[in-house]
Amino acid sequence: MAILFSGIKQLLTFAGDNAPRAGAAMRETGLVDNAAVLVNGGVIEAAGPRAAVARHPLAKKARKVEVNGICLPGFVDSHTHAVFAEPRLKDFSMRTAGASYQEIKAAGGGILSSIGAVRAQGQKGMAAQLAARAARFLECGTTTIEVKSGYGLSLESELKMLRAVRDAQKFTPLEMLPTLLAAHSVPPEFNGDAQKYLDYVTAEILPKAAAEKLAVFADIFCEKGYFTPEQTTAYLKEAARLGLKPKVHSEQLCNYGGTRAGAAAGAISADHVDYVYAEDIAVMRDAGTIATLLPASNYYLGLAKYPPAREIISEGVPVALATDFNPGTCPTWNMQFVLSAACTHCGMTPEEAICAATVNGAWALGIGDRVGSVTAGMQADLAFFDADDYRELCYYFGANQNLLTVKKGQIVHPRF
């Protein structure tokens, strides 16, 4: 049955080119006051001024939902590590008491603790845990997320993580696109030999994940002490040959060349990019690589340094925003907080931030042709918020302003 959502004080359609938005286009929200959205069969039939939508042939018999708030495309969170067995609470306590990264690692914390916990966890329990977490994303207005492996770092555990994403999808309407991040770190059994481990990933894990179609993307952590730019380009090119779309974690800790290495392999996005230089930004622009910023992780770690959003936007590179939800450096699933951090710490405007969290997030996952905007023919993924003005989403922080989340035309939060 068709649903007519009306009583929308402001609708942000993000109508525009069928492409990632860059520069001034990131501020073009397609704002409509006193609006309505008509959905049917999982698709948007009409969106715009209330009176015009009410004239649509399906509107008369449609179920009426009076919203009394604002409407956006559902958030598209294009970078998460949402599969993990347990939170790193010991690390958190140690960090707040002044322990360094090295001290936490020496105490068995950091990624080592997540590897041990994930390897010990069963696939069924892992899938159930992810499905439960998915509800938290939906209640905050997120309708699509990317989910990375990367805490198993062995053939069995990496495939288990990806299979858990596949299994969890049966129990949640949240759309989850899986990414193989076996090249996240070097596991203890390889004694710090990054090339030997990457050879193992390339020979064993990557082909099997591709053959089982367990992942859409392949990602790699290109930083000093992890994987080099040369290794990054070679690995991502092999992943692309096997049918996985390349992504890269780059320039999070220093300027190391990962962004350029990812772009050289055709990376759809370069994520973090806190330390990019002008030449890195130019390479992203020329390669068509989206810059995915993760300011909530900078906030959580208490960093003074944030990604240079203004410089990236001014140079014409499309910017996406994502949570980086993970147990060690960013335990938040709420994209509303990310909007606030992007505005207050990265110098983004509310319009740019919301664009980055919706339409550009969709393009960072290669699905901007069907989600990320509220226009006829697009998938009916919507989020409604208790606000009079869309800027309130970036202005208020620390609470969930979401009223209603719609996925593929179905109201999925709250469940009526």
Helices and strands as residue ranges (DSSP letters): E 3-12, G 23-27, E 31-40, E 43-49, H 50-54, E 63-73, E 75-77, H 89-96, H 101-106, H 111-120, H 123-139, E 142-148, H 155-168, G 169-171, E 175-183, G 188-190, H 194-200, I 201-205, H 206-211, E 217-222, H 229-241, E 245-250, H 258-264, E 269-272, H 278-287, E 290-293, H 295-300, H 309-314, E 319-321, H 335-346, H 350-357, H 359-363, E 382-385, H 392-395, E 402-407, E 410-413
